[in-house]
Amino acid sequence: MELTKVYIQLGILFILMLTGYLLGKLKFFTAENNATFSKFIVNVALPAVIISGMNMPLTKENMNRALTIFGLSFIVYALTFIIAWFIPK
């Protein structure tokens, strides 16, 4: 799996966020603009980076890897739910 494309896209996204932060500190953006850009990043840019990073051919190996990760994620989620259920009591 080639992660360089994902790292490049994340780097570009980080540079854009840093630019927005610096322009915000210089009072270039209003609070309304800041909220709009934040919504754009969360609702459009980040999902696009995730989908773009998952753009790979569908092979048996990739499918097995995805199912393994899904299974492990489900187990971890279930365990944390069980632990969280019993800790407060």
PDB file of N, CA, C and O in Angstrom:
ATOM      1  N   MET A   1       0.857  -1.177   0.000  1.00  0.00           N
ATOM      2  CA  MET A   1       0.000   0.000   0.000  1.00  0.00           C
ATOM      3  C   MET A   1       0.902   1.239   0.000  1.00  0.00           C
ATOM      4  O   MET A   1       1.863   1.335   0.764  1.00  0.00           O
ATOM      5  N   GLU A   2       0.569   2.155  -0.858  1.00  0.00           N
ATOM      6  CA  GLU A   2       1.386   3.347  -1.011  1.00  0.00           C
ATOM      7  C   GLU A   2       0.777   4.492  -0.198  1.00  0.00           C
ATOM      8  O   GLU A   2      -0.262   5.044  -0.561  1.00  0.00           O
ATOM      9  N   LEU A   3       1.434   4.832   0.893  1.00  0.00           N
ATOM     10  CA  LEU A   3       0.925   5.870   1.791  1.00  0.00           C
ATOM     11  C   LEU A   3       1.474   7.246   1.461  1.00  0.00           C
ATOM     12  O   LEU A   3       1.070   8.233   2.075  1.00  0.00           O
ATOM     13  N   THR A   4       2.390   7.332   0.502  1.00  0.00           N
ATOM     14  CA  THR A   4       2.978   8.632   0.195  1.00  0.00           C
ATOM     15  C   THR A   4       1.935   9.634  -0.272  1.00  0.00           C
ATOM     16  O   THR A   4       2.010  10.813   0.075  1.00  0.00           O
ATOM     17  N   LYS A   5       0.969   9.181  -1.050  1.00  0.00           N
ATOM     18  CA  LYS A   5      -0.076  10.086  -1.531  1.00  0.00           C
ATOM     19  C   LYS A   5      -0.885  10.639  -0.366  1.00  0.00           C
ATOM     20  O   LYS A   5      -1.233  11.820  -0.344  1.00  0.00           O
ATOM     21  N   VAL A   6      -1.179   9.778   0.595  1.00  0.00           N
ATOM     22  CA  VAL A   6      -1.946  10.221   1.762  1.00  0.00           C
ATOM     23  C   VAL A   6      -1.142  11.228   2.565  1.00  0.00           C
ATOM     24  O   VAL A   6      -1.680  12.242   3.012  1.00  0.00           O
ATOM     25  N   TYR A   7       0.150  10.954   2.752  1.00  0.00           N
ATOM     26  CA  TYR A   7       0.996  11.874   3.507  1.00  0.00           C
ATOM     27  C   TYR A   7       1.108  13.224   2.811  1.00  0.00           C
ATOM     28  O   TYR A   7       1.114  14.265   3.468  1.00  0.00           O
ATOM     29  N   ILE A   8       1.198  13.211   1.487  1.00  0.00           N
ATOM     30  CA  ILE A   8       1.268  14.465   0.739  1.00  0.00           C
ATOM     31  C   ILE A   8      -0.026  15.248   0.915  1.00  0.00           C
ATOM     32  O   ILE A   8       0.005  16.458   1.143  1.00  0.00           O
ATOM     33  N   GLN A   9      -1.173  14.560   0.812  1.00  0.00           N
ATOM     34  CA  GLN A   9      -2.456  15.236   0.970  1.00  0.00           C
ATOM     35  C   GLN A   9      -2.639  15.762   2.381  1.00  0.00           C
ATOM     36  O   GLN A   9      -3.161  16.861   2.571  1.00  0.00           O
ATOM     37  N   LEU A  10      -2.215  14.989   3.374  1.00  0.00           N
ATOM     38  CA  LEU A  10      -2.295  15.467   4.751  1.00  0.00           C
ATOM     39  C   LEU A  10      -1.367  16.658   4.964  1.00  0.00           C
ATOM     40  O   LEU A  10      -1.707  17.587   5.696  1.00  0.00           O
ATOM     41  N   GLY A  11      -0.205  16.635   4.333  1.00  0.00           N
ATOM     42  CA  GLY A  11       0.714  17.775   4.424  1.00  0.00           C
ATOM     43  C   GLY A  11       0.100  19.030   3.833  1.00  0.00           C
ATOM     44  O   GLY A  11       0.208  20.115   4.405  1.00  0.00           O
ATOM     45  N   ILE A  12      -0.548  18.875   2.678  1.00  0.00           N
ATOM     46  CA  ILE A  12      -1.212  20.023   2.059  1.00  0.00           C
ATOM     47  C   ILE A  12      -2.326  20.536   2.960  1.00  0.00           C
ATOM     48  O   ILE A  12      -2.484  21.744   3.135  1.00  0.00           O
ATOM     49  N   LEU A  13      -3.097  19.616   3.530  1.00  0.00           N
ATOM     50  CA  LEU A  13      -4.178  20.013   4.432  1.00  0.00           C
ATOM     51  C   LEU A  13      -3.620  20.728   5.666  1.00  0.00           C
ATOM     52  O   LEU A  13      -4.193  21.716   6.126  1.00  0.00           O
ATOM     53  N   PHE A  14      -2.504  20.229   6.198  1.00  0.00           N
ATOM     54  CA  PHE A  14      -1.877  20.865   7.346  1.00  0.00           C
ATOM     55  C   PHE A  14      -1.403  22.270   7.001  1.00  0.00           C
ATOM     56  O   PHE A  14      -1.575  23.196   7.794  1.00  0.00           O
ATOM     57  N   ILE A  15      -0.805  22.436   5.823  1.00  0.00           N
ATOM     58  CA  ILE A  15      -0.349  23.762   5.393  1.00  0.00           C
ATOM     59  C   ILE A  15      -1.524  24.720   5.258  1.00  0.00           C
ATOM     60  O   ILE A  15      -1.435  25.883   5.652  1.00  0.00           O
ATOM     61  N   LEU A  16      -2.632  24.223   4.698  1.00  0.00           N
ATOM     62  CA  LEU A  16      -3.822  25.066   4.582  1.00  0.00           C
ATOM     63  C   LEU A  16      -4.360  25.471   5.956  1.00  0.00           C
ATOM     64  O   LEU A  16      -4.752  26.620   6.163  1.00  0.00           O
ATOM     65  N   MET A  17      -4.373  24.519   6.891  1.00  0.00           N
ATOM     66  CA  MET A  17      -4.849  24.844   8.234  1.00  0.00           C
ATOM     67  C   MET A  17      -3.912  25.826   8.923  1.00  0.00           C
ATOM     68  O   MET A  17      -4.368  26.739   9.612  1.00  0.00           O
ATOM     69  N   LEU A  18      -2.615  25.647   8.744  1.00  0.00           N
ATOM     70  CA  LEU A  18      -1.645  26.565   9.334  1.00  0.00           C
ATOM     71  C   LEU A  18      -1.800  27.967   8.742  1.00  0.00           C
ATOM     72  O   LEU A  18      -1.721  28.966   9.457  1.00  0.00           O
ATOM     73  N   THR A  19      -2.021  28.027   7.425  1.00  0.00           N
ATOM     74  CA  THR A  19      -2.244  29.318   6.778  1.00  0.00           C
ATOM     75  C   THR A  19      -3.497  29.989   7.337  1.00  0.00           C
ATOM     76  O   THR A  19      -3.491  31.184   7.632  1.00  0.00           O
ATOM     77  N   GLY A  20      -4.566  29.213   7.481  1.00  0.00           N
ATOM     78  CA  GLY A  20      -5.795  29.760   8.055  1.00  0.00           C
ATOM     79  C   GLY A  20      -5.593  30.240   9.477  1.00  0.00           C
ATOM     80  O   GLY A  20      -6.120  31.283   9.863  1.00  0.00           O
ATOM     81  N   TYR A  21      -4.829  29.484  10.265  1.00  0.00           N
ATOM     82  CA  TYR A  21      -4.554  29.878  11.643  1.00  0.00           C
ATOM     83  C   TYR A  21      -3.780  31.195  11.686  1.00  0.00           C
ATOM     84  O   TYR A  21      -4.110  32.100  12.452  1.00  0.00           O
ATOM     85  N   LEU A  22      -2.746  31.283  10.850  1.00  0.00           N
ATOM     86  CA  LEU A  22      -1.929  32.501  10.849  1.00  0.00           C
ATOM     87  C   LEU A  22      -2.736  33.710  10.364  1.00  0.00           C
ATOM     88  O   LEU A  22      -2.619  34.804  10.916  1.00  0.00           O
ATOM     89  N   LEU A  23      -3.557  33.500   9.324  1.00  0.00           N
ATOM     90  CA  LEU A  23      -4.392  34.607   8.848  1.00  0.00           C
ATOM     91  C   LEU A  23      -5.441  35.003   9.891  1.00  0.00           C
ATOM     92  O   LEU A  23      -5.820  36.170   9.990  1.00  0.00           O
ATOM     93  N   GLY A  24      -5.900  34.029  10.658  1.00  0.00           N
ATOM     94  CA  GLY A  24      -6.826  34.336  11.748  1.00  0.00           C
ATOM     95  C   GLY A  24      -6.161  35.155  12.838  1.00  0.00           C
ATOM     96  O   GLY A  24      -6.764  36.075  13.391  1.00  0.00           O
ATOM     97  N   LYS A  25      -4.905  34.816  13.148  1.00  0.00           N
ATOM     98  CA  LYS A  25      -4.172  35.582  14.156  1.00  0.00           C
ATOM     99  C   LYS A  25      -3.916  37.017  13.698  1.00  0.00           C
ATOM    100  O   LYS A  25      -3.825  37.935  14.512  1.00  0.00           O
ATOM    101  N   LEU A  26      -3.804  37.190  12.387  1.00  0.00           N
ATOM    102  CA  LEU A  26      -3.593  38.533  11.842  1.00  0.00           C
ATOM    103  C   LEU A  26      -4.914  39.277  11.637  1.00  0.00           C
ATOM    104  O   LEU A  26      -4.938  40.360  11.052  1.00  0.00           O
ATOM    105  N   LYS A  27      -6.009  38.690  12.120  1.00  0.00           N
ATOM    106  CA  LYS A  27      -7.361  39.284  12.023  1.00  0.00           C
ATOM    107  C   LYS A  27      -7.809  39.462  10.575  1.00  0.00           C
ATOM    108  O   LYS A  27      -8.551  40.393  10.260  1.00  0.00           O
ATOM    109  N   PHE A  28      -7.353  38.559   9.687  1.00  0.00           N
ATOM    110  CA  PHE A  28      -7.750  38.615   8.287  1.00  0.00           C
ATOM    111  C   PHE A  28      -9.159  38.054   8.102  1.00  0.00           C
ATOM    112  O   PHE A  28      -9.907  38.504   7.234  1.00  0.00           O
ATOM    113  N   PHE A  29      -9.514  37.059   8.933  1.00  0.00           N
ATOM    114  CA  PHE A  29     -10.830  36.429   8.860  1.00  0.00           C
ATOM    115  C   PHE A  29     -11.710  36.898  10.005  1.00  0.00           C
ATOM    116  O   PHE A  29     -11.230  37.210  11.095  1.00  0.00           O
ATOM    117  N   THR A  30     -13.003  36.941   9.737  1.00  0.00           N
ATOM    118  CA  THR A  30     -13.960  37.214  10.808  1.00  0.00           C
ATOM    119  C   THR A  30     -14.331  35.894  11.462  1.00  0.00           C
ATOM    120  O   THR A  30     -13.956  34.827  10.975  1.00  0.00           O
ATOM    121  N   ALA A  31     -15.058  35.964  12.551  1.00  0.00           N
ATOM    122  CA  ALA A  31     -15.497  34.752  13.241  1.00  0.00           C
ATOM    123  C   ALA A  31     -16.416  33.934  12.346  1.00  0.00           C
ATOM    124  O   ALA A  31     -16.386  32.704  12.384  1.00  0.00           O
ATOM    125  N   GLU A  32     -17.227  34.602  11.546  1.00  0.00           N
ATOM    126  CA  GLU A  32     -18.139  33.895  10.637  1.00  0.00           C
ATOM    127  C   GLU A  32     -17.349  33.144   9.560  1.00  0.00           C
ATOM    128  O   GLU A  32     -17.674  32.001   9.237  1.00  0.00           O
ATOM    129  N   ASN A  33     -16.317  33.781   9.007  1.00  0.00           N
ATOM    130  CA  ASN A  33     -15.469  33.107   8.021  1.00  0.00           C
ATOM    131  C   ASN A  33     -14.770  31.901   8.630  1.00  0.00           C
ATOM    132  O   ASN A  33     -14.653  30.853   7.995  1.00  0.00           O
ATOM    133  N   ASN A  34     -14.311  32.057   9.857  1.00  0.00           N
ATOM    134  CA  ASN A  34     -13.627  30.976  10.546  1.00  0.00           C
ATOM    135  C   ASN A  34     -14.546  29.773  10.703  1.00  0.00           C
ATOM    136  O   ASN A  34     -14.125  28.641  10.469  1.00  0.00           O
ATOM    137  N   ALA A  35     -15.793  30.002  11.096  1.00  0.00           N
ATOM    138  CA  ALA A  35     -16.741  28.904  11.251  1.00  0.00           C
ATOM    139  C   ALA A  35     -17.025  28.229   9.915  1.00  0.00           C
ATOM    140  O   ALA A  35     -17.142  27.005   9.851  1.00  0.00           O
ATOM    141  N   THR A  36     -17.134  29.008   8.861  1.00  0.00           N
ATOM    142  CA  THR A  36     -17.385  28.453   7.531  1.00  0.00           C
ATOM    143  C   THR A  36     -16.224  27.588   7.064  1.00  0.00           C
ATOM    144  O   THR A  36     -16.439  26.492   6.545  1.00  0.00           O
ATOM    145  N   PHE A  37     -14.997  28.065   7.243  1.00  0.00           N
ATOM    146  CA  PHE A  37     -13.834  27.287   6.837  1.00  0.00           C
ATOM    147  C   PHE A  37     -13.697  26.017   7.676  1.00  0.00           C
ATOM    148  O   PHE A  37     -13.318  24.967   7.157  1.00  0.00           O
ATOM    149  N   SER A  38     -14.001  26.111   8.956  1.00  0.00           N
ATOM    150  CA  SER A  38     -13.933  24.925   9.808  1.00  0.00           C
ATOM    151  C   SER A  38     -14.944  23.879   9.355  1.00  0.00           C
ATOM    152  O   SER A  38     -14.621  22.693   9.290  1.00  0.00           O
ATOM    153  N   LYS A  39     -16.153  24.303   9.045  1.00  0.00           N
ATOM    154  CA  LYS A  39     -17.161  23.365   8.545  1.00  0.00           C
ATOM    155  C   LYS A  39     -16.718  22.733   7.235  1.00  0.00           C
ATOM    156  O   LYS A  39     -16.923  21.539   7.016  1.00  0.00           O
ATOM    157  N   PHE A  40     -16.107  23.539   6.356  1.00  0.00           N
ATOM    158  CA  PHE A  40     -15.627  23.008   5.085  1.00  0.00           C
ATOM    159  C   PHE A  40     -14.566  21.935   5.305  1.00  0.00           C
ATOM    160  O   PHE A  40     -14.609  20.874   4.682  1.00  0.00           O
ATOM    161  N   ILE A  41     -13.620  22.212   6.186  1.00  0.00           N
ATOM    162  CA  ILE A  41     -12.536  21.251   6.430  1.00  0.00           C
ATOM    163  C   ILE A  41     -13.089  19.961   7.008  1.00  0.00           C
ATOM    164  O   ILE A  41     -12.720  18.874   6.562  1.00  0.00           O
ATOM    165  N   VAL A  42     -13.972  20.067   7.997  1.00  0.00           N
ATOM    166  CA  VAL A  42     -14.496  18.873   8.654  1.00  0.00           C
ATOM    167  C   VAL A  42     -15.454  18.103   7.749  1.00  0.00           C
ATOM    168  O   VAL A  42     -15.412  16.873   7.720  1.00  0.00           O
ATOM    169  N   ASN A  43     -16.304  18.793   7.019  1.00  0.00           N
ATOM    170  CA  ASN A  43     -17.344  18.120   6.249  1.00  0.00           C
ATOM    171  C   ASN A  43     -16.951  17.765   4.821  1.00  0.00           C
ATOM    172  O   ASN A  43     -17.570  16.886   4.220  1.00  0.00           O
ATOM    173  N   VAL A  44     -15.938  18.425   4.261  1.00  0.00           N
ATOM    174  CA  VAL A  44     -15.582  18.176   2.859  1.00  0.00           C
ATOM    175  C   VAL A  44     -14.137  17.698   2.717  1.00  0.00           C
ATOM    176  O   VAL A  44     -13.888  16.635   2.149  1.00  0.00           O
ATOM    177  N   ALA A  45     -13.190  18.479   3.229  1.00  0.00           N
ATOM    178  CA  ALA A  45     -11.779  18.194   2.964  1.00  0.00           C
ATOM    179  C   ALA A  45     -11.303  16.896   3.630  1.00  0.00           C
ATOM    180  O   ALA A  45     -10.680  16.065   2.969  1.00  0.00           O
ATOM    181  N   LEU A  46     -11.582  16.711   4.912  1.00  0.00           N
ATOM    182  CA  LEU A  46     -11.126  15.496   5.589  1.00  0.00           C
ATOM    183  C   LEU A  46     -11.750  14.224   5.011  1.00  0.00           C
ATOM    184  O   LEU A  46     -11.024  13.258   4.775  1.00  0.00           O
ATOM    185  N   PRO A  47     -13.075  14.181   4.772  1.00  0.00           N
ATOM    186  CA  PRO A  47     -13.616  12.977   4.127  1.00  0.00           C
ATOM    187  C   PRO A  47     -13.022  12.732   2.743  1.00  0.00           C
ATOM    188  O   PRO A  47     -12.816  11.582   2.355  1.00  0.00           O
ATOM    189  N   ALA A  48     -12.744  13.795   1.999  1.00  0.00           N
ATOM    190  CA  ALA A  48     -12.131  13.621   0.677  1.00  0.00           C
ATOM    191  C   ALA A  48     -10.744  13.015   0.799  1.00  0.00           C
ATOM    192  O   ALA A  48     -10.373  12.164  -0.009  1.00  0.00           O
ATOM    193  N   VAL A  49      -9.975  13.434   1.786  1.00  0.00           N
ATOM    194  CA  VAL A  49      -8.638  12.872   1.996  1.00  0.00           C
ATOM    195  C   VAL A  49      -8.745  11.400   2.389  1.00  0.00           C
ATOM    196  O   VAL A  49      -7.955  10.577   1.927  1.00  0.00           O
ATOM    197  N   ILE A  50      -9.708  11.067   3.232  1.00  0.00           N
ATOM    198  CA  ILE A  50      -9.886   9.676   3.654  1.00  0.00           C
ATOM    199  C   ILE A  50     -10.266   8.803   2.463  1.00  0.00           C
ATOM    200  O   ILE A  50      -9.683   7.737   2.261  1.00  0.00           O
ATOM    201  N   ILE A  51     -11.235   9.249   1.679  1.00  0.00           N
ATOM    202  CA  ILE A  51     -11.670   8.474   0.520  1.00  0.00           C
ATOM    203  C   ILE A  51     -10.538   8.353  -0.494  1.00  0.00           C
ATOM    204  O   ILE A  51     -10.325   7.284  -1.067  1.00  0.00           O
ATOM    205  N   SER A  52      -9.822   9.432  -0.713  1.00  0.00           N
ATOM    206  CA  SER A  52      -8.700   9.406  -1.648  1.00  0.00           C
ATOM    207  C   SER A  52      -7.615   8.444  -1.169  1.00  0.00           C
ATOM    208  O   SER A  52      -6.996   7.757  -1.981  1.00  0.00           O
ATOM    209  N   GLY A  53      -7.385   8.392   0.122  1.00  0.00           N
ATOM    210  CA  GLY A  53      -6.369   7.491   0.670  1.00  0.00           C
ATOM    211  C   GLY A  53      -6.758   6.038   0.557  1.00  0.00           C
ATOM    212  O   GLY A  53      -5.894   5.160   0.567  1.00  0.00           O
ATOM    213  N   MET A  54      -8.039   5.771   0.449  1.00  0.00           N
ATOM    214  CA  MET A  54      -8.516   4.396   0.333  1.00  0.00           C
ATOM    215  C   MET A  54      -8.652   3.965  -1.126  1.00  0.00           C
ATOM    216  O   MET A  54      -9.131   2.864  -1.400  1.00  0.00           O
ATOM    217  N   ASN A  55      -8.245   4.802  -2.048  1.00  0.00           N
ATOM    218  CA  ASN A  55      -8.351   4.506  -3.465  1.00  0.00           C
ATOM    219  C   ASN A  55      -7.274   3.504  -3.855  1.00  0.00           C
ATOM    220  O   ASN A  55      -6.149   3.890  -4.174  1.00  0.00           O
ATOM    221  N   MET A  56      -7.616   2.220  -3.829  1.00  0.00           N
ATOM    222  CA  MET A  56      -6.676   1.162  -4.171  1.00  0.00           C
ATOM    223  C   MET A  56      -7.435   0.049  -4.875  1.00  0.00           C
ATOM    224  O   MET A  56      -8.654  -0.057  -4.737  1.00  0.00           O
ATOM    225  N   PRO A  57      -6.737  -0.766  -5.615  1.00  0.00           N
ATOM    226  CA  PRO A  57      -7.435  -1.839  -6.334  1.00  0.00           C
ATOM    227  C   PRO A  57      -8.041  -2.852  -5.368  1.00  0.00           C
ATOM    228  O   PRO A  57      -7.506  -3.102  -4.288  1.00  0.00           O
ATOM    229  N   LEU A  58      -9.158  -3.424  -5.775  1.00  0.00           N
ATOM    230  CA  LEU A  58      -9.838  -4.414  -4.945  1.00  0.00           C
ATOM    231  C   LEU A  58      -9.257  -5.786  -5.256  1.00  0.00           C
ATOM    232  O   LEU A  58      -9.587  -6.406  -6.267  1.00  0.00           O
ATOM    233  N   THR A  59      -8.391  -6.239  -4.371  1.00  0.00           N
ATOM    234  CA  THR A  59      -7.796  -7.567  -4.515  1.00  0.00           C
ATOM    235  C   THR A  59      -8.188  -8.396  -3.309  1.00  0.00           C
ATOM    236  O   THR A  59      -8.691  -7.877  -2.312  1.00  0.00           O
ATOM    237  N   LYS A  60      -7.949  -9.700  -3.417  1.00  0.00           N
ATOM    238  CA  LYS A  60      -8.280 -10.586  -2.301  1.00  0.00           C
ATOM    239  C   LYS A  60      -7.467 -10.218  -1.054  1.00  0.00           C
ATOM    240  O   LYS A  60      -7.979 -10.262   0.065  1.00  0.00           O
ATOM    241  N   GLU A  61      -6.204  -9.858  -1.260  1.00  0.00           N
ATOM    242  CA  GLU A  61      -5.345  -9.476  -0.132  1.00  0.00           C
ATOM    243  C   GLU A  61      -5.864  -8.215   0.557  1.00  0.00           C
ATOM    244  O   GLU A  61      -5.932  -8.164   1.786  1.00  0.00           O
ATOM    245  N   ASN A  62      -6.231  -7.201  -0.225  1.00  0.00           N
ATOM    246  CA  ASN A  62      -6.766  -5.965   0.351  1.00  0.00           C
ATOM    247  C   ASN A  62      -8.085  -6.212   1.063  1.00  0.00           C
ATOM    248  O   ASN A  62      -8.339  -5.624   2.114  1.00  0.00           O
ATOM    249  N   MET A  63      -8.930  -7.074   0.506  1.00  0.00           N
ATOM    250  CA  MET A  63     -10.206  -7.387   1.146  1.00  0.00           C
ATOM    251  C   MET A  63      -9.987  -8.117   2.468  1.00  0.00           C
ATOM    252  O   MET A  63     -10.646  -7.811   3.462  1.00  0.00           O
ATOM    253  N   ASN A  64      -9.073  -9.071   2.483  1.00  0.00           N
ATOM    254  CA  ASN A  64      -8.774  -9.786   3.732  1.00  0.00           C
ATOM    255  C   ASN A  64      -8.216  -8.835   4.787  1.00  0.00           C
ATOM    256  O   ASN A  64      -8.566  -8.933   5.963  1.00  0.00           O
ATOM    257  N   ARG A  65      -7.354  -7.922   4.368  1.00  0.00           N
ATOM    258  CA  ARG A  65      -6.784  -6.948   5.295  1.00  0.00           C
ATOM    259  C   ARG A  65      -7.875  -6.043   5.863  1.00  0.00           C
ATOM    260  O   ARG A  65      -7.892  -5.753   7.060  1.00  0.00           O
ATOM    261  N   ALA A  66      -8.787  -5.598   4.995  1.00  0.00           N
ATOM    262  CA  ALA A  66      -9.874  -4.721   5.442  1.00  0.00           C
ATOM    263  C   ALA A  66     -10.793  -5.446   6.416  1.00  0.00           C
ATOM    264  O   ALA A  66     -11.212  -4.875   7.423  1.00  0.00           O
ATOM    265  N   LEU A  67     -11.108  -6.709   6.115  1.00  0.00           N
ATOM    266  CA  LEU A  67     -11.968  -7.478   7.024  1.00  0.00           C
ATOM    267  C   LEU A  67     -11.285  -7.734   8.357  1.00  0.00           C
ATOM    268  O   LEU A  67     -11.931  -7.707   9.405  1.00  0.00           O
ATOM    269  N   THR A  68      -9.988  -7.981   8.323  1.00  0.00           N
ATOM    270  CA  THR A  68      -9.240  -8.177   9.570  1.00  0.00           C
ATOM    271  C   THR A  68      -9.270  -6.903  10.413  1.00  0.00           C
ATOM    272  O   THR A  68      -9.529  -6.958  11.615  1.00  0.00           O
ATOM    273  N   ILE A  69      -9.010  -5.777   9.793  1.00  0.00           N
ATOM    274  CA  ILE A  69      -9.034  -4.495  10.516  1.00  0.00           C
ATOM    275  C   ILE A  69     -10.435  -4.219  11.059  1.00  0.00           C
ATOM    276  O   ILE A  69     -10.585  -3.753  12.189  1.00  0.00           O
ATOM    277  N   PHE A  70     -11.459  -4.506  10.257  1.00  0.00           N
ATOM    278  CA  PHE A  70     -12.830  -4.303  10.710  1.00  0.00           C
ATOM    279  C   PHE A  70     -13.142  -5.187  11.915  1.00  0.00           C
ATOM    280  O   PHE A  70     -13.744  -4.734  12.888  1.00  0.00           O
ATOM    281  N   GLY A  71     -12.726  -6.454  11.841  1.00  0.00           N
ATOM    282  CA  GLY A  71     -12.962  -7.374  12.957  1.00  0.00           C
ATOM    283  C   GLY A  71     -12.256  -6.928  14.228  1.00  0.00           C
ATOM    284  O   GLY A  71     -12.842  -6.935  15.311  1.00  0.00           O
ATOM    285  N   LEU A  72     -10.988  -6.537  14.088  1.00  0.00           N
ATOM    286  CA  LEU A  72     -10.242  -6.056  15.255  1.00  0.00           C
ATOM    287  C   LEU A  72     -10.854  -4.777  15.822  1.00  0.00           C
ATOM    288  O   LEU A  72     -10.918  -4.602  17.039  1.00  0.00           O
ATOM    289  N   SER A  73     -11.299  -3.896  14.951  1.00  0.00           N
ATOM    290  CA  SER A  73     -11.941  -2.658  15.415  1.00  0.00           C
ATOM    291  C   SER A  73     -13.217  -2.967  16.178  1.00  0.00           C
ATOM    292  O   SER A  73     -13.499  -2.346  17.203  1.00  0.00           O
ATOM    293  N   PHE A  74     -13.988  -3.923  15.681  1.00  0.00           N
ATOM    294  CA  PHE A  74     -15.216  -4.306  16.357  1.00  0.00           C
ATOM    295  C   PHE A  74     -14.924  -4.879  17.741  1.00  0.00           C
ATOM    296  O   PHE A  74     -15.619  -4.565  18.707  1.00  0.00           O
ATOM    297  N   ILE A  75     -13.894  -5.720  17.831  1.00  0.00           N
ATOM    298  CA  ILE A  75     -13.526  -6.315  19.123  1.00  0.00           C
ATOM    299  C   ILE A  75     -13.086  -5.227  20.100  1.00  0.00           C
ATOM    300  O   ILE A  75     -13.510  -5.226  21.255  1.00  0.00           O
ATOM    301  N   VAL A  76     -12.253  -4.316  19.651  1.00  0.00           N
ATOM    302  CA  VAL A  76     -11.783  -3.229  20.524  1.00  0.00           C
ATOM    303  C   VAL A  76     -12.957  -2.367  20.968  1.00  0.00           C
ATOM    304  O   VAL A  76     -13.045  -1.995  22.139  1.00  0.00           O
ATOM    305  N   TYR A  77     -13.854  -2.048  20.051  1.00  0.00           N
ATOM    306  CA  TYR A  77     -15.020  -1.232  20.389  1.00  0.00           C
ATOM    307  C   TYR A  77     -15.889  -1.955  21.413  1.00  0.00           C
ATOM    308  O   TYR A  77     -16.350  -1.345  22.378  1.00  0.00           O
ATOM    309  N   ALA A  78     -16.112  -3.241  21.210  1.00  0.00           N
ATOM    310  CA  ALA A  78     -16.933  -4.015  22.147  1.00  0.00           C
ATOM    311  C   ALA A  78     -16.277  -4.068  23.523  1.00  0.00           C
ATOM    312  O   ALA A  78     -16.954  -3.920  24.541  1.00  0.00           O
ATOM    313  N   LEU A  79     -14.967  -4.279  23.557  1.00  0.00           N
ATOM    314  CA  LEU A  79     -14.266  -4.330  24.845  1.00  0.00           C
ATOM    315  C   LEU A  79     -14.322  -2.988  25.575  1.00  0.00           C
ATOM    316  O   LEU A  79     -14.542  -2.952  26.786  1.00  0.00           O
ATOM    317  N   THR A  80     -14.130  -1.907  24.864  1.00  0.00           N
ATOM    318  CA  THR A  80     -14.198  -0.606  25.528  1.00  0.00           C
ATOM    319  C   THR A  80     -15.610  -0.305  26.009  1.00  0.00           C
ATOM    320  O   THR A  80     -15.788   0.332  27.047  1.00  0.00           O
ATOM    321  N   PHE A  81     -16.609  -0.755  25.271  1.00  0.00           N
ATOM    322  CA  PHE A  81     -17.985  -0.578  25.718  1.00  0.00           C
ATOM    323  C   PHE A  81     -18.240  -1.364  26.994  1.00  0.00           C
ATOM    324  O   PHE A  81     -18.862  -0.854  27.926  1.00  0.00           O
ATOM    325  N   ILE A  82     -17.767  -2.594  27.040  1.00  0.00           N
ATOM    326  CA  ILE A  82     -17.951  -3.427  28.238  1.00  0.00           C
ATOM    327  C   ILE A  82     -17.201  -2.817  29.425  1.00  0.00           C
ATOM    328  O   ILE A  82     -17.741  -2.743  30.528  1.00  0.00           O
ATOM    329  N   ILE A  83     -15.979  -2.389  29.205  1.00  0.00           N
ATOM    330  CA  ILE A  83     -15.195  -1.776  30.295  1.00  0.00           C
ATOM    331  C   ILE A  83     -15.884  -0.516  30.783  1.00  0.00           C
ATOM    332  O   ILE A  83     -15.981  -0.291  31.989  1.00  0.00           O
ATOM    333  N   ALA A  84     -16.363   0.307  29.864  1.00  0.00           N
ATOM    334  CA  ALA A  84     -17.040   1.545  30.253  1.00  0.00           C
ATOM    335  C   ALA A  84     -18.346   1.263  30.983  1.00  0.00           C
ATOM    336  O   ALA A  84     -18.782   2.070  31.804  1.00  0.00           O
ATOM    337  N   TRP A  85     -18.960   0.157  30.702  1.00  0.00           N
ATOM    338  CA  TRP A  85     -20.226  -0.199  31.353  1.00  0.00           C
ATOM    339  C   TRP A  85     -19.999  -0.563  32.823  1.00  0.00           C
ATOM    340  O   TRP A  85     -20.824  -0.241  33.678  1.00  0.00           O
ATOM    341  N   PHE A  86     -18.875  -1.237  33.115  1.00  0.00           N
ATOM    342  CA  PHE A  86     -18.639  -1.721  34.470  1.00  0.00           C
ATOM    343  C   PHE A  86     -17.806  -0.784  35.335  1.00  0.00           C
ATOM    344  O   PHE A  86     -17.868  -0.895  36.559  1.00  0.00           O
ATOM    345  N   ILE A  87     -17.044   0.117  34.772  1.00  0.00           N
ATOM    346  CA  ILE A  87     -16.178   0.987  35.577  1.00  0.00           C
ATOM    347  C   ILE A  87     -16.977   1.913  36.499  1.00  0.00           C
ATOM    348  O   ILE A  87     -16.615   2.023  37.670  1.00  0.00           O
ATOM    349  N   PRO A  88     -18.034   2.582  36.048  1.00  0.00           N
ATOM    350  CA  PRO A  88     -18.734   3.489  36.951  1.00  0.00           C
ATOM    351  C   PRO A  88     -19.448   2.792  38.114  1.00  0.00           C
ATOM    352  O   PRO A  88     -19.795   3.440  39.102  1.00  0.00           O
ATOM    353  N   LYS A  89     -19.666   1.494  38.005  1.00  0.00           N
ATOM    354  CA  LYS A  89     -20.459   0.811  39.048  1.00  0.00           C
ATOM    355  C   LYS A  89     -19.624   0.356  40.179  1.00  0.00           C
ATOM    356  O   LYS A  89     -20.139  -0.231  41.130  1.00  0.00           O
TER     357      LYS A  89
END
